[in-house]
Amino acid sequence: MLRGLMAMTPDLLRQALQARTGGSSDFDLNPGTVLPKGRILRDAAVLVAVTETKRGPQIILTKRSSQLKHHPGQIAFPGGKVERFDQNPTAAALREAQEEVGLSPAHVRILGELPAHETVTGFTVTPVLAWIEGGFDPIAEAGEVEEVFSVPLEFVTNPANFRVESRLWLGAARRYYAAPYGPYYIWGATARILHALAERLQT
């Protein structure tokens, strides 16, 4: 379904959700990873939000605060844990996006969910694909989000812009996808979810 992404529409993105591909995980490139016994996965959700601009469709991302205990300074989608009061992963993703970047649910058209992504840190993350309608002036959540920015959909859904790198994790080399863009180092689960979306847009 490879198309001119500058002319991408919500309907074309929704079609990408129909591609018959399974979920992804941080273990795709590390099949021999030995995990702790009794590992319990927690549910989380992120909003993969596309907004139309004069430069073409852009995906909203955040840079986490460098003061955070977990994943400081990393590039991430708006999102977080699915709480008991959340009706479903989509509700959690919308709530977290409003808290982290000031995105009102009234401006969001939900297109659907991508298959869940399992992380090495013990989460099952549901990526919720969405289209932002109307104006959006991001407001970074104090203490949590250092910056809200966007990258071209055309860039992060081009498999040629991804590379495989590695670093030590729990004493062993761990391979992962990375898609550096300007000053932003997009890697790990965020890059893997974007790579999965890119694969769907190529079929």
N, C-alpha and C positions, 0 to 999 in steps of 0.2 A: 504494500500500500504506500510505497514511497511517492511523495508528492512534493510540490513546491511549498515548503513550510511557511514561506512568507504569506501564503494565501490560506493558511490553516484556519479551519473553522471548528466550532464546537462539535458539529456533526461528524466531521472527519476524525476528530480525536476520539469521539465515542465509538466509531467504527474500529479503532485500534484495540479497544477493549474486547472485541470479539475474537481476536487472534487466539488460536489454541496453543497457548504456551503456559507452562506451570509457574509456580512461585519461584522466588529467588532466595538466596541466602548468602551470608558472609562466608559460607563454606564451599561455594561453587568452585572457587579457585584453590581451595584447601581441603580436598576430600579426606585427608588422613588426620584431620584435627581430632585430638583426644579431649573430650569435654568432661567436666567434673561429674561424679555420680550424683544422682538425685537432682539434676538441673531442672528447674521449673521455669517455664516461659511465661512472661507477662505480656498482656495485650497492650498494644500502642497503635497510634494512627497518625499519619502525616497528611497535610494538604498539598498536593502537587497542583498548584494554582497557576493557570496561564492567563495573562492579561494582554490585550491588544494595545499596541503603541504605534507611533509613527515609524518606529524602527522595526516593526513587525511583532509577532507574538513573543512574549517574554515569560520566563518562569520565575516566580518569586522565591527567593532563598533568604536565609538569615545567617549572620555570623554570631555564634553564641558568645556570651560574655567571657572574657579571659579569667574572670573571678569565680566561675562556676566550678563545683567539685567534679562534675562529670562532663567529659568532652568539652573542656574550655577552649574557646576560640575556633571551634570547628564549624564548618559550613553545614547547614541543615535546612530541611523543610520546616515550616511551622508545624508543630505537632507535639505529641507527648503521650503519656499513659492514658489508657481508657479507664476512666473512673467508674465506680459502681453506679453513679447517678447518670452516666451517659447512656442514652438509648441504644447506641450502636457505634461502630468505629467512625462513621461519617459525622455523627454528632460530636464525638470527641475531637476530630480534626477541625471542625468548624469552631468549636469552643476555644481550642488552643490557638487557632489562627487569629481569632478576635483578641485574645489575651496578649499574644506575642507581637503581632504586627498591626493591630487595630483594624483588621478586615471584618466588616460587618457581614453576617450571613445573608443579609438582604441583597448584597452585591455578588453573591456566589451562585453560579449554576452548577450543580453537581452532575458530572457526566457518568460517574460510576467508580467502581473500585478495581484496582489492579490486584493480582494475586499477592498474598502476604509475603513479606520478606522476614526471614529469621536472622537475628544478629548474634554475634559472638557474646554480646553482653546480656543475653537472655530475654530478648523481646521478640514477639511476633508482631511485626509492623504492617498495618494495612495502609497502602498508599491510596488516597482518595483523589481521583483526577477531577479537576474543576476548572471552570472558566469564570473569570472576574468580569462582571458587567457593570458599566458605569465607572465614574471616577474613583480612584483609590489613592489616598495619601497615607502612606504607611507611618505608623507610630510604633517605634521600638519599645518593648516592655523593659522598663528600667530594672537593671540588675540581672536580667536574663538574656537580653538581646543587645549586642553591641552595634549591629548594623542590619538594615533591611535593604536588599538590593535585588536586581533582576539580571538574568542572563538570557541571551536569545534562545528560543526554543530550537531554532535551526542548529545552534552549536551543540546543545546538550542532547540532541537526538540524532547526531551524526556519529556512528560507531568509530569513525576514523579519528575522532577527537579524544577517544579513551585510550589509556595505556595501562598496562599491568605493572604495578610496582610491589615492593615488599618491605616489611619492617618486622622487628622482633615483637612477639606477643606471647606471654607466658613461656619465655625461653625458646621459642621456635619461630622460624621465619613464617610470616603470614602474608600471602599474596592478596592484592585487592585492586579494584579499578580506581583510576584517578583521571580527572578531566580538568586540569588547571585552566582557569580563565582569568586573564589579567592578574590582579593581585590575589585572586581567590583560588585556594587549593581545594577543589571539590573531590572528595574521596570517600572510601568506606561505603556504608549503607546508602548514603545519599547518591553517590556515583553509581552504585549497583542498581538502585531503583530507576535512575535515569537511563542506564544502559538497557534495562529491561524494556522501558518505554521505547527506546530507540529501536530495539529489535522488532517490536510490534509495528512500528511505523515503516519498517523496511519490507514487511511481508504483504 
